[in-house]
Amino acid sequence: MDKQFINMDKKLYEYMLSVSLKESPSLRRLREETSLEPMAVLQITPDQGQLLALMVKLLGAKRVLEIGTYTGYSAMCMAEALPAGGQVVTCDISVEWTDIARRHWQEAGLADRIELRIGPAVATMESMLADGHEQAFDVAFIDADKVNYCNYYELSMQLVRSGGLILVDNTLWKGRVADDSIQDTDTCAIREANSRIFNDTRVDVSVNPVGDGLTLIRKR
């Protein structure tokens, strides 16, 4: 089967952004501050953020669940896309990183749309289910520790409504998932999650080479 690939070098990537990205000043400030952090690689790319926002708008989403906040860029992207009264519930374990997020959300006037829950995300999600929030979310975005990807996915399947969307980041993992000689814990965890999602008859799925790989999953 013939395949065609675009070599997305820096020049082409910058061109793509120039004809696509419409980033608010608040998002740009947060992204630029985060770029100075030692772990800046954890932040999604701006084109990913814009795609998340578009998906939220296309679904008419009102409630979004995020697993992995970091400094809050992706949560802000989705919060900007929500209608009045919409809410992002985002989960993380780091007070230090999310303090940056809180400051920027407040400055952007979005703090009332974003609820931050600090603690292990599996426990947070299980607590939501225990509190009766099954199928309460329209969208879930998973971008946290890889060893729990399968757990996050299964819990998201319970928390997201039928017809809702689950997005999973880093599913191509800089190509390491395709190299059988690489057997570290994170790579193996992503392979397992990819396989589970692909074989799940409850969903429709598409893996996209956006950023480090973004998988779109529609819950039937």
N, C-alpha and C positions, 0 to 999 in steps of 0.2 A: 504494500500500500504506500502510495506516495505521501510524503510528509513535507510540510513547508514550515520553516521556523524563521522568525524575525530576530536578527541579532540586535538585542536591545542594549546598545552601547550608551555611554553617557550623553552623547550628542542627540541621539534619537529619543532617549528618555526625556531630556530637557525640552525637546520639540513637542513631544506628546503632552507634557505638562502645559506647555505654552498655549496649546489649542484645546485643552480639556479642563485643567484645574481652575476652579473658582473658589479659592480658599478665603475664608473670612479673616480679617485682621487678628481676631482673637485666636483663631486656630494657628495662624502663622507665628504669632508670638510664643505660643506654647510649644510649637514644634521647634522653633529656633532655640528656645531655652533648653529643651530636652536634648537637643543635639550636642550640648556641652557636657551632658552627664556621661560618666564612665560606661554606663550600660545603655547608651542611646540606641544601640542595635535592637533593643526590645520594642522600640516604637514602630508602629505600622507606617508605611509610606503614605504620602498625601493622596496619591491616586487610589490607594486602598480605602482611605478614609472617605473619599468622595463616593466610591462605590458603595460603601456601607450606608452612607446617607441616602443614596439613590434607592437602595433596596428598601430602606425604611419608608421612604415616600411611596414607592411602587406598591408596597403592601398596605399602605394606609395604617401603619403600625402605631399603636398608642403605648404599648409596654414592651420594653426591650430589656433583656438580661445579658449582662456582660461578665465573662469569667476572665479576669486579668485586667486590671485597671492601668497599671504602671503610672505614668504621669498624667493620664486622663485625656489624651488626644482622641482616641477612638470613641470614648464615651461622649466627648464634646461634639464630634462629628455627627453622631446619631441623635444627640439631644437637640442640636440645631435643626434637625430634619423632622422632629416630632411636632404634631399639632399642639395647640394650647391644651393643657391638662395631661399631656403625655409624660412618661417617666422612663428613665433608664435606671435600672438597679445594677450596680457594678460591684464586683467582689475582688478583694485583694488582701494580702497579708502584710503589706508594707505601709507603715504610717509615714515613713520618710518620703517615699515617692508620691503617695497620695496627698500629702500636704501640698505638694506642688500643684497637683490636680485641683484640689479644693480652691486654692488661690485663684487659679485661672478661670475656673467655673464661676466663681463669685464675680470676678472682674468682667466676665462675658455676660453676666445676667442670667446664667443658666443653672445656678445652684439649686433652684427650686424644682428643676426637672431631673436632677441626678441624685440618687440615693446611694451612698457608699456604705458597703458592709465589710468591715474588717474582720478577717478570720479565714481559716481554711475553707475554700470554696465548696468542697464536697459537703462539709457540715452545714454550711449556709444553705445550700440547695436542698439538702435533706430536711432542714428546718422549714423551708418554704413549703415543701410538700406536706409536712406534718401540720402546717398551719392552713392547709386547704387551698394552696395556690397551683394545683394541678391544672395544666393547660391555660395558665393565666397570662402567658407572654406570646406576643406575635413573632418576635425575633430573639434569637440567642446568638451571641458572638463568643467563640471560645479561643482564647489566646493567652494561655497560662502554662504552668509546668506540664511538660509533655507526658510524664509518667501517669498522669491522671486523665489523659485525653479520653480514654474509653469510659471512665467514670463520668466525666463531664458530659460526654455525648449521651449516655444512657439517662442521666438525670435531666438533661435538656429535653430529651424526647418526652419526658413526663411533664415538664414545665411549659413546653411550647404547645400551642393549640394545633389542631389539624388544619392543614393549609398554611401553617406558619413556616418560618425559615430558620435554619441553623447554619451559621457560617463558622468554619474552622480554619484558623490561620496556620501557616508554616507546614502545610501538608506535603510540600515538595522538598523542604528542608535542605535547600541549596544543592539539590541533586543527590544527597547522601542516601536517601531512601532507595535509590535505584542501584546502589553499589553494594552487592552482597558481602563484600569484604569488610564493610563497616557494620559493627555489631554493638555499638555503645548503647546504653540504656535509653537515651532519648530517641535515637534513630529507630530502634526496635519498637518503642512505644508508638511512634508515629506510623510505622508500617502496620502495626496491629490495628490502630484506629482506622487507617485508610482501608484496610481489608474488611473490617467489621462494617464500616459505612457502605462500602461497595456491595457487600452481600446482604445488606439489610432490606428485606422486602417491604418494610414500612415506609420507605422513602424514595424520592427521586433525587438523583445526585449528579453534580458536575464539578470536576476538579479543574481549576483555572490557573494558568501561570501568571497570576498577578502577585506582585511582591515576591514572597517566598512560597507561594502556592496558597490559594484560597479555595476551599471546597464549599460549594453551595448545596444545601440539603433541604429539600421541601418535604415536610412531614405530611404524609397522605391522610 
